Structures are given as C-alpha cells and as structure tokens.
C-alpha cells in the first residue's frame, strides 16, 4: 500500500470516523521503515515514483502481538463496562 | 485529468519547500492523487490545489531546522530528520556505554578504540568521495552539522568542567571524557554512513 491509499483505506474502514493527517503519516512510515517494521519498494506509475510499503517479518510479528494486546484490552474494557 | 502544466505547478510549489528527494517524491505523488480525486468531485484544479495545500499547511510550513542552524526546512522534513537523529544518538550512547564497561577493565583499550574510530571515519570519508556519495559542499555542511556542533559545545563544557573541578592536568584520562569522545566519533561515523547510503541527514 502507498501513503494516500492508507489514508483512504483507514477512512473507508472506519466510515469516515478516522481521518489521518496526511502529512503526519509519512514521518511515521519513515520511522517504521528505519526500525525494520516495514520495507518499501518504488514503482513508476504514470511517470511518477510511487513508494509502496510492505510489512517485514518483524513487522508481522509485532502486528500480531499488538493485535492480541488490543483485543485483550478491549475485552477487559468491555467486561468492566458490562458489569 | 490533470494537465502537464498543472503537474508542473504542483512540482514547483513543492520544490520551494526544499524537501529531500525521497520525501519530495512521496509528497508529490500524494498531492497529484489527492488533487485528481478532488477534481473528480467537480472542483477546479485551483480549488483542489488550494484545498490540498491547506490540508498540508502545517507539515509544509518552513521552520528552523535546529537551534544551532539558520537553515529553514519544511516541518515534515524536520520530523523525519529528528527521528533519524534520535536513532543515531541512542545507538551511539548504547555503544559508548559498552565502551565504558570495557574501559573499566582494560585501560589501554581506549586508545585502540579511539584509533580504530579515527581510521573508520577517515575510510568512510575517502569512500564517500571516491564513489561520489558525497560532494565537497555536503562535507562542509556535515562539518557544521548541528549534532556535531552540539557535541563540540558539550565537549568544551565537559573538558572545562572536569579541569576546573578536579584541578588536575590529567582530566582527559577520566572515563567520562573517554566515553564522550567515543560517542562523538560514533555520531560522526553514523552521519557519514547515512550519507554513503544517500539517506538525508543534512540540515
């Protein structure tokens, strides 16, 4: 996925609830790339360089861990509020 | 559909923001898609361009690159560079701490490390010039890099402070001074390394 696509996908999945600040996204992507969480490849599209980002193996592991953590957190929160 | 002239207008606007090549290409591509999408919603190019510029106003605002620099760069560039510098500083501190642990047991080790770092630094400089990874102008910019200037400033305070408080002529032999000199060497090597990889570290 490339930057613009990510912002649109987030908007689409959350039905417009989550609107990412486009400019804040790129520094974050560069940081994740520097940390080895994601990797990138450049493709020429309509004469322009487009940078696609992909999760690395390390990134996939981290995603799984954080997803599990978030699920536990939401489950606990739900339990508390449903008391 | 955007015309070549309109694409040129976006290009020229972003060129004025003095972004590094990597960030420029990404932001330019983003601008072109975002404006094209807005134009599909029956907005004229100028309206779409203005709306996009407003959305990016904060990130593209020109700000001071560093306290020790007069250069103005876009905020987005500054954020990326700050994060890169943080990594350089943290890895240099970690390695210096390992060095400190070693100095406590092996006294002569310091001079070996110091000479090795100087050789490594010189080799990287030669490599960068030989393989045209760095221009002379960039070398000058690197010599006055805020990270190096800051280290120089801290080093001066450290040297003067140690000399004043210990009243010893051998204050250079204190562990803290040794560790700091290793740290500054590591920062310089990393800056040269990033330059050789064509990763922007210049401000």
Interface residues (C-beta under 8 A of the other chain):
Chain A: X2 X3 X4 X21 X22 X23 X24 X26 X27 X30 X31 X34 X42 X45 X48 X49 X50 X51
Chain B: X22 X23 X25 X26 X27 X28 X29 X30 X32 X33 X34 X55 X56 X58 X59 X60 X75 X76 X79 X80 X83 X84 X87
